[in-house]
């Protein structure tokens, strides 16, 4: 199970650099499909769909998936997912669903064939988890709890951020 990370691990790059990396990812995914060398489960983690990073994230998603679909005549890797981090509301999940629906239509894929993973890393996401999953009930493949980002959002300092922190236990009771 492997995610290509355009979020925290990747950081912020110039548009030219991220566009280039997005095209490279598409080409490498297509190559891996042709060679049969991709992991059984694979996907990309994009930047959040919050106002500050939405346009960049949507562009990366379109370049990666659009490029891949063009190079593979509309085929996607099996078990491919798009991971959406730092969700604060249902509008972000809805926007991702809309973009994926457009890509599926444009490339002749069945509806809801591109799965999503939701990252519950904010207090809002924890409290709205049922609503977030319900926005696009046929796409979610998993919900991941991001303990460190969640604890940070609550003002818990780095030395105390832990999956076993009482705040994390509270959050996990919702998921």
N, C-alpha and C positions, 0 to 999 in steps of 0.2 A: 504494500500500500504506500504510494508515493505522491506527494503534492509538490508541484513546482510553485515556489513562493514568490509572489510579487508584492507581498505585504511587509510585515516587520523585518523579516530576514533579508529582504531585498532593499528596503529603504526607499529613499526618494532620489530619483535620477532625473536627468534632463529628458524632455519629451523625445528627443532624437534617440537617446540611449535606450529608453524603455521601449520605444517603437521597434528598434533594432532587435532587442532581446525578445520581444513578443513574436517577431517574425522568425527568429532563430528557434524559439520554442515550438512554433507551428511546424517548422521544417524537421526538427528532431523528433517530434511526436509522429509525424508522417513516416519518417525513416524507421522509427521503432515499430510502427504498425506493419510496414512492408517487410521488415526483417523478423517480425514475431518476437521482438526482444523487450517489449514493454512489460512492466509489472502487471499482475492480475488486476489490480485496482490502481487507478492513476487519476490525477486531476490537477487543477491549478487553484491556488489561493490568491484571489485578487485583493486589491486595497478595498477599504470599506466603501459603501455607497453613501456616506455622509457628504454633505455639501462640499467640503474642502477637497475631497478626493474622488468624487463621483465621475467627473468627466474623464479623468486619467484612467480610472479603473474600468469604465465602460469601453474606452478606446483599447486598452490592453486586452480585454476580453474579446472584443470584435476582431482585433488583429490576430490574436492567437487562434480562436476558434474558426473565424472566417478563413484565415490562411490554411489551417489544417483541413477544413472541409473542401477547400478548392484543390488542395494537393492530393486528396484521397477520394475525389469524386463523390463527396457527400458522406463519407464513412467516418464514424467516430470510434475511438478505442472502446472496447468493452469496459463497463463499470467506470466510465469517466464521470467525474463530478467537478463542479465549481464550488469552492468554499468561500462563503461570504462572512468576513469577520466584523467584529465591533458593531453589531446591529443595535440600533436604538429604536427602530419602529417598523411597522408593517410595510410602510411605503418603500423601504429599501428592498425588502424581499419581493414586493410586487414589481419594482423596477427591474430586478434581476430576472424575474419570471418573464416579463415583457421582452427583454432583450433576447433571452434564450428562445422564446417563441418565434421572434422574428428570424433569428438565425436558422431555426428548424424549418420554418416555412420557406425561406430563401434557398435552402439547400436540400429540400425534399425529405427531411427527416420526419419520423412520426412525432406527433405532439408529445411533449413531456419526456422525450427520450434522453435529454441531457439532465442529469441529476444535480442536485445541490446539497451541500452540507451547510448547516447554520452554526455559527460560532456564538455561543451564549457567553459573552465576555463583559457585558454591561448590566447594571441593575435593571435597566429597561427591558433588555432581552430576557432576563430571568423571569421577570414578572409577566411578560407578554408571550411566553414561549408557545402556548397553545394557539394564540392568534397568529404568530409568525409562521408556524407550521401550516396553519389553516389557509393562509394566503394562497398557497400553491400546493394543495394537498398531494399531488401526484409526483412532485419533484424531490422533496426532501428524502435523502437516504440516511442522514444522521444529524444529530445535534451534538456538538462538542462543547464541553464546559472549559472555558479559558480561565483557570483559577488565578493566574498571576495578573492578567489584565483586569479581571473582575476585582480582585483585592486592591489593586492600585487605584481603581476608580473610587473605591470606598475610603481611600486615604490611608490604607494599611501600608506601612513602609516595607521596603524590599526584604529586610531580614525576617519579617513575619509573614510574608506572602507564601502560602503553602496550600496544597490541596486539602490538608487536614485542618486548616484554620476554621474556627467556628463560623465565620462569614461564608466560607466555602461550603460547609455542611448545610447551612441554611439555604444557599443557592441550589445545591444539589437536590434538596427536597422538592424543588419545583420542576426539575427536569425528569 
